[in-house]
Amino acid sequence: MKEFAPLLHGYWYLFRGAGMTLLMAATAVVPATLGGVLLALLQMFGNRFARSAVVAYLFVIRGIPLLVLLTFTYYLLPLTGIDLPPFWGVVVVLACYYAAFMSEVFRAGMLSLPRAQWDAARSLGMTRRLMLQIVIFPQALRLASPPFVSLCVSLVKATSLVSIVGLWELTMASREIVERTLAPFQIFLGAAAIYFCICYTLALYGKHLERRVLGGH
Amino acid sequence: MENTLSDASSAAIDIVPAQQRVMLEMSGVSKRFGALEVLRDVSLSVQTGEVVVVIGPSGSGKTTLLRCINLLEDYERGIVSVDGEPVGYRLDARNQRVRLAERDIAAAREKIGIVFQSFNLFPHMTVLQNIVAAPVRVRGIPRARAEARARELLAMVGLSDKVAEHPVRLSGGQQQRVAIARALAMDPKIMLFDEVTSALDPELVGEVLAAMQQLARDGMTMVVVTHEMSFARDIADRIVFMDDGVIVEQGKPDQLLFSPRTERVRAFLRRYNDRYRI
């Protein structure tokens, strides 16, 4: 038990780091989701220019590792004269990165609805906006919710990368304690347990949604 | 003398009675899927209150014809109008086709009810929500009034007890009757039925046909695509036979079914009778 003393002393610091991790993930997930819906709609209903732009964006984003994107932005932003606090800089990068993946999840949800649903809505005189609002989205979001939750889990874990660009969160907090205590195994075991608890809770929720989706069909 | 005058004036009025107004006019509609010509220069006129049944072999273009009426299927040539208003395209001063704005197309579709082979109810809504969604959100009818009308329609199709159910808990026949009620809730001028009994178990077909018969008796203008020949004979004012994307023959039910003029219709009916022995 004595070996775990550094963890017992540092647990509060780790929890504060976990709070920051959660705050960052929760802040990024909102614009990522909205951006994902917007990109999916543009790709499905935009004019040719908008569709090409979205496809190009997805192609680029999916081909670059998040860590490279974070580091690149970290060095690029000061050069452009944009003075963004590091927290918001990271949130923007995470949101842009995950919006690309979320758009595919939402698009798949919409495309997986039978064409007959679109026909039925159109035949009742619904405009495209109304059709999306009351017929397509409610069903597509339900279908998309399990993979959406998986992406949220992935986003939470991805926040650990931001410690590389100097932002303080759970992984950074762990490294700081390790530097003081020289007990990397115990501290990172604690950090891993916290990450696991957050992600496992989300995954359980995803499973619950999946059961609801499967039960409804 | 007075009698004669009065007879003459009533005859004059009867020359164009209300029932004889054209409700649906399709002229020169052509549609292709890639290299395949599905409709070739099809023209069809349906009077107000008339029930037209479209029959023909699979792949003859019946369903496409129906879907072109409310522009669920786009077509390359021709014009469709319902109740005197264009549905998808209008002709400009130089007789060129001009596509209507999306909003105008949506408005035109409100007048055309369609019931599909596979019901196409919205699975995330209850029966009542399925029926009131469009009247409330598209036509702006107050919810209470739309719900009262929906309950009337459900009573008409014999489903008053299913108001709060979700479609997944209904049988095929029940779902199809809800779909009929949903289309009627928009107070359409014309109803289109696309093989509405083809996906049903044989014992559920009767309940759907009965609802349609009731509608025809109430004077609804209907275009019905079906394989149910005896039903066609009972309900139709006119039967249209399609093959290979064209209307081959049309006429009164007894004339077309028992003394067809074309060999193509005779052959079709022979094959049909051999198979079903009706």
Chai-1 contact restraints between the chains, C-beta under 6 A:
chainA,res_idxA,chainB,res_idxB,connection_type,confidence,min_distance_angstrom,max_distance_angstrom,comment,restraint_id
A,A116,B,S118,contact,1.0,0.0,6.0,A-B,restraint_1
A,A116,B,N120,contact,1.0,0.0,6.0,A-B,restraint_2
A,D119,B,L72,contact,1.0,0.0,6.0,A-B,restraint_3
A,A120,B,N120,contact,1.0,0.0,6.0,A-B,restraint_4
A,S123,B,N70,contact,1.0,0.0,6.0,A-B,restraint_5
A,S123,B,R109,contact,1.0,0.0,6.0,A-B,restraint_6
A,S123,B,I114,contact,1.0,0.0,6.0,A-B,restraint_7
A,L124,B,A134,contact,1.0,0.0,6.0,A-B,restraint_8
A,G125,B,A106,contact,1.0,0.0,6.0,A-B,restraint_9
A,G125,B,R109,contact,1.0,0.0,6.0,A-B,restraint_10
A,G125,B,E110,contact,1.0,0.0,6.0,A-B,restraint_11
A,G125,B,V138,contact,1.0,0.0,6.0,A-B,restraint_12
A,M126,B,V138,contact,1.0,0.0,6.0,A-B,restraint_13
A,T127,B,A106,contact,1.0,0.0,6.0,A-B,restraint_14
A,L130,B,R137,contact,1.0,0.0,6.0,A-B,restraint_15
A,V135,B,F122,contact,1.0,0.0,6.0,A-B,restraint_16
A,P138,B,H124,contact,1.0,0.0,6.0,A-B,restraint_17
A,Q139,B,H124,contact,1.0,0.0,6.0,A-B,restraint_18
